[in-house]
Amino acid sequence: MPDVDALSLFGLFAVTAMLLCYAFERRSPWFVLGFAAACALGSVYGFLQGAWPFGIVEGIWAVVALGRWRAQMTGYAAERR
């Protein structure tokens, strides 16, 4: 079995969280927020690993997902009134 360092485990956690949150996005806006957070973790991983293009793109995805979450929460609050 290959040696797995802490950075690789962190990256595995980040992309697994992204996958799971993306899969459940339609169930709740909170999964969209989780996706945004996981993308931010993926961005950190990319920069720590030295893959700065990956870090930049994941950072952009985090901002986009955060905007989607805000829009959904605003719409959700308006529907509840």
MDTraj code that builds the backbone (N, CA, C; nanometers):
import mdtraj as md
import numpy as np

residues = "MET PRO ASP VAL ASP ALA LEU SER LEU PHE GLY LEU PHE ALA VAL THR ALA MET LEU LEU CYS TYR ALA PHE GLU ARG ARG SER PRO TRP PHE VAL LEU GLY PHE ALA ALA ALA CYS ALA LEU GLY SER VAL TYR GLY PHE LEU GLN GLY ALA TRP PRO PHE GLY ILE VAL GLU GLY ILE TRP ALA VAL VAL ALA LEU GLY ARG TRP ARG ALA GLN MET THR GLY TYR ALA ALA GLU ARG ARG".split()
xyz = np.array([
    [0.0847, -0.1179, 0.0000],
    [0.0000, 0.0000, 0.0000],
    [0.0889, 0.1237, 0.0000],
    [0.0580, 0.2217, -0.0864],
    [0.1434, 0.3400, -0.0934],
    [0.1282, 0.4267, 0.0319],
    [0.2359, 0.4980, 0.0631],
    [0.2304, 0.5904, 0.1762],
    [0.1382, 0.7068, 0.1410],
    [0.0480, 0.7392, 0.2322],
    [-0.0450, 0.8494, 0.2121],
    [-0.0140, 0.9549, 0.3165],
    [0.0178, 1.0752, 0.2704],
    [0.0497, 1.1822, 0.3641],
    [-0.0761, 1.2617, 0.4010],
    [-0.0601, 1.3502, 0.4968],
    [-0.1728, 1.4289, 0.5475],
    [-0.2330, 1.5181, 0.4378],
    [-0.1498, 1.5726, 0.3514],
    [-0.2000, 1.6586, 0.2445],
    [-0.2885, 1.5800, 0.1480],
    [-0.2493, 1.4584, 0.1153],
    [-0.3312, 1.3752, 0.0266],
    [-0.4645, 1.3398, 0.0915],
    [-0.4630, 1.3100, 0.2211],
    [-0.5880, 1.2817, 0.2916],
    [-0.6787, 1.4046, 0.2955],
    [-0.6195, 1.5218, 0.3152],
    [-0.6952, 1.6460, 0.3130],
    [-0.7604, 1.6660, 0.1757],
    [-0.6855, 1.6428, 0.0690],
    [-0.7389, 1.6552, -0.0664],
    [-0.8494, 1.5546, -0.0924],
    [-0.8317, 1.4328, -0.0460],
    [-0.9348, 1.3304, -0.0615],
    [-1.0626, 1.3717, 0.0112],
    [-1.0483, 1.4243, 0.1318],
    [-1.1642, 1.4714, 0.2069],
    [-1.2350, 1.5838, 0.1311],
    [-1.1585, 1.6804, 0.0792],
    [-1.2171, 1.7950, 0.0102],
    [-1.2961, 1.7517, -0.1134],
    [-1.2381, 1.6682, -0.1972],
    [-1.3081, 1.6296, -0.3202],
    [-1.4238, 1.5339, -0.2918],
    [-1.4118, 1.4521, -0.1867],
    [-1.5237, 1.3654, -0.1495],
    [-1.6407, 1.4491, -0.0983],
    [-1.6111, 1.5492, -0.0167],
    [-1.7159, 1.6394, 0.0325],
    [-1.7811, 1.7145, -0.0834],
    [-1.7004, 1.7568, -0.1803],
    [-1.7559, 1.8246, -0.2984],
    [-1.8529, 1.7326, -0.3717],
    [-1.8135, 1.6107, -0.3935],
    [-1.8967, 1.5142, -0.4654],
    [-2.0282, 1.4894, -0.3930],
    [-2.0201, 1.4642, -0.2635],
    [-2.1410, 1.4358, -0.1866],
    [-2.2355, 1.5557, -0.1811],
    [-2.1811, 1.6728, -0.1548],
    [-2.2656, 1.7924, -0.1486],
    [-2.3274, 1.8224, -0.2841],
    [-2.2513, 1.8053, -0.3905],
    [-2.3049, 1.8275, -0.5245],
    [-2.4191, 1.7300, -0.5540],
    [-2.4029, 1.6065, -0.5122],
    [-2.5048, 1.5046, -0.5383],
    [-2.6363, 1.5356, -0.4670],
    [-2.6289, 1.6018, -0.3522],
    [-2.7482, 1.6294, -0.2725],
    [-2.7946, 1.7743, -0.2781],
    [-2.7402, 1.8542, -0.3695],
    [-2.7742, 1.9967, -0.3773],
    [-2.9242, 2.0234, -0.3898],
    [-2.9957, 1.9402, -0.4587],
    [-3.1385, 1.9646, -0.4801],
    [-3.2220, 1.9394, -0.3555],
    [-3.1646, 1.8736, -0.2573],
    [-3.2397, 1.8414, -0.1353],
    [-3.2488, 1.9591, -0.0387],
    [-3.1469, 2.0439, -0.0387],
    [-3.1445, 2.1550, 0.0565],
    [-3.0410, 2.2586, 0.0137],
    [-3.0710, 2.3863, 0.0373],
    [-2.9697, 2.4893, 0.0099],
    [-2.8447, 2.4712, 0.0953],
    [-2.8569, 2.4019, 0.2061],
    [-2.7412, 2.3819, 0.2927],
    [-2.6367, 2.2928, 0.2263],
    [-2.6774, 2.2057, 0.1351],
    [-2.5802, 2.1273, 0.0600],
    [-2.5045, 2.2151, -0.0393],
    [-2.5702, 2.3202, -0.0883],
    [-2.5018, 2.4158, -0.1763],
    [-2.3942, 2.4892, -0.0961],
    [-2.4277, 2.5278, 0.0271],
    [-2.3287, 2.5917, 0.1132],
    [-2.2149, 2.4947, 0.1446],
    [-2.2485, 2.3691, 0.1692],
    [-2.1453, 2.2677, 0.1914],
    [-2.0561, 2.2510, 0.0700],
    [-2.1168, 2.2569, -0.0487],
    [-2.0384, 2.2482, -0.1723],
    [-1.9421, 2.3662, -0.1825],
    [-1.9901, 2.4858, -0.1477],
    [-1.9038, 2.6039, -0.1505],
    [-1.7865, 2.5873, -0.0544],
    [-1.8150, 2.5387, 0.0656],
    [-1.7083, 2.5178, 0.1637],
    [-1.6097, 2.4115, 0.1157],
    [-1.6602, 2.3046, 0.0569],
    [-1.5734, 2.1984, 0.0061],
    [-1.4876, 2.2486, -0.1098],
    [-1.5438, 2.3345, -0.1938],
    [-1.4646, 2.3938, -0.3024],
    [-1.3537, 2.4820, -0.2461],
    [-1.3842, 2.5551, -0.1390],
    [-1.2810, 2.6364, -0.0747],
    [-1.1697, 2.5474, -0.0202],
    [-1.2077, 2.4351, 0.0403],
    [-1.1060, 2.3407, 0.0882],
    [-1.0254, 2.2836, -0.0285],
    [-1.0937, 2.2558, -0.1398],
    [-1.0244, 2.2079, -0.2584],
    [-0.9265, 2.3112, -0.3115],
    [-0.9646, 2.4378, -0.3029],
    [-0.8756, 2.5460, -0.3449],
    [-0.7506, 2.5499, -0.2576],
    [-0.7708, 2.5413, -0.1275],
    [-0.6565, 2.5391, -0.0356],
    [-0.5660, 2.4208, -0.0680],
    [-0.6263, 2.3062, -0.0909],
    [-0.5485, 2.1876, -0.1262],
    [-0.4669, 2.2111, -0.2531],
    [-0.5305, 2.2685, -0.3546],
    [-0.4596, 2.2939, -0.4795],
    [-0.3375, 2.3819, -0.4596],
    [-0.3540, 2.4895, -0.3820],
    [-0.2403, 2.5783, -0.3567],
    [-0.1320, 2.5098, -0.2732],
    [-0.1728, 2.4349, -0.1711],
    [-0.0739, 2.3652, -0.0878],
    [0.0024, 2.2594, -0.1661],
    [-0.0644, 2.1984, -0.2610],
    [-0.0013, 2.0937, -0.3423],
    [0.0902, 2.1540, -0.4484],
    [0.0682, 2.2808, -0.4787],
    [0.1476, 2.3453, -0.5826],
    [0.0779, 2.3492, -0.7169],
    [-0.0470, 2.3062, -0.7211],
    [-0.1264, 2.3088, -0.8451],
    [-0.2124, 2.4346, -0.8432],
    [-0.1467, 2.5504, -0.8617],
    [-0.2179, 2.6775, -0.8481],
    [-0.3323, 2.6957, -0.9460],
    [-0.3294, 2.6416, -1.0712],
    [-0.4486, 2.6567, -1.1564],
    [-0.5710, 2.5889, -1.0946],
    [-0.5504, 2.4719, -1.0348],
    [-0.6591, 2.4020, -0.9665],
    [-0.7085, 2.4851, -0.8486],
    [-0.6169, 2.5436, -0.7739],
    [-0.6531, 2.6272, -0.6603],
    [-0.7355, 2.7471, -0.7010],
    [-0.6996, 2.8103, -0.8117],
    [-0.7737, 2.9270, -0.8599],
    [-0.9137, 2.8870, -0.9044],
    [-0.9240, 2.7814, -0.9836],
    [-1.0549, 2.7389, -1.0353],
    [-1.1467, 2.6950, -0.9214],
    [-1.0943, 2.6217, -0.8258],
    [-1.1765, 2.5798, -0.7122],
    [-1.2201, 2.6999, -0.6290],
    [-1.1339, 2.8007, -0.6175],
    [-1.1720, 2.9226, -0.5471],
    [-1.2861, 2.9944, -0.6172],
    [-1.2820, 2.9971, -0.7499],
    [-1.3900, 3.0584, -0.8273],
    [-1.5188, 2.9798, -0.8075],
    [-1.5088, 2.8469, -0.8103],
    [-1.6284, 2.7639, -0.7876],
    [-1.6876, 2.7889, -0.6495],
    [-1.6019, 2.8111, -0.5504],
    [-1.6508, 2.8387, -0.4148],
    [-1.7313, 2.9683, -0.4129],
    [-1.6828, 3.0707, -0.4810],
    [-1.7539, 3.1991, -0.4863],
    [-1.8861, 3.1842, -0.5616],
    [-1.8855, 3.1122, -0.6730],
    [-2.0081, 3.0892, -0.7504],
    [-2.1106, 3.0137, -0.6669],
    [-2.0666, 2.9083, -0.5992],
    [-2.1587, 2.8284, -0.5174],
    [-2.2125, 2.9103, -0.4001],
    [-2.1303, 2.9953, -0.3422],
    [-2.1762, 3.0814, -0.2336],
    [-2.2837, 3.1776, -0.2830],
    [-2.2657, 3.2305, -0.4030],
    [-2.3688, 3.3155, -0.4626],
    [-2.4980, 3.2397, -0.4885],
    [-2.4869, 3.1161, -0.5332],
    [-2.6064, 3.0335, -0.5548],
    [-2.6780, 3.0064, -0.4239],
    [-2.5992, 2.9806, -0.3174],
    [-2.6600, 2.9571, -0.1866],
    [-2.7347, 3.0815, -0.1381],
    [-2.6714, 3.1973, -0.1510],
    [-2.7376, 3.3224, -0.1085],
    [-2.8660, 3.3446, -0.1852],
    [-2.8631, 3.3216, -0.3154],
    [-2.9835, 3.3390, -0.3979],
    [-3.0928, 3.2417, -0.3551],
    [-3.0552, 3.1181, -0.3277],
    [-3.1550, 3.0193, -0.2843],
    [-3.2112, 3.0546, -0.1470],
    [-3.1273, 3.1006, -0.0569],
    [-3.1750, 3.1357, 0.0769],
    [-3.2650, 3.2586, 0.0718],
    [-3.2337, 3.3542, -0.0128],
    [-3.3182, 3.4727, -0.0289],
    [-3.4526, 3.4323, -0.0865],
    [-3.4516, 3.3457, -0.1860],
    [-3.5755, 3.2968, -0.2453],
    [-3.6537, 3.2116, -0.1479],
    [-3.5801, 3.1319, -0.0686],
    [-3.6454, 3.0452, 0.0303],
    [-3.7119, 3.1303, 0.1380],
    [-3.6460, 3.2366, 0.1822],
    [-3.7032, 3.3237, 0.2848],
    [-3.8261, 3.3958, 0.2305],
    [-3.8218, 3.4371, 0.1047],
    [-3.9361, 3.5071, 0.0444],
    [-4.0547, 3.4131, 0.0309],
    [-4.0296, 3.2855, 0.0015],
    [-4.1385, 3.1886, -0.0123],
    [-4.2059, 3.1598, 0.1218],
    [-4.1317, 3.1697, 0.2318],
    [-4.1833, 3.1372, 0.3629],
    [-4.2729, 3.2486, 0.4201],
    [-4.2665, 3.3678, 0.3612],
    [-4.3461, 3.4812, 0.4131],
    [-4.4887, 3.4741, 0.3676],
])
top = md.Topology()
chain = top.add_chain()
for i, resn in enumerate(residues, 1):
    res = top.add_residue(resn, chain, resSeq=i)
    for name in ("N", "CA", "C"):
        top.add_atom(name, md.element.get_by_symbol(name[0]), res)
traj = md.Trajectory(xyz[None], top)
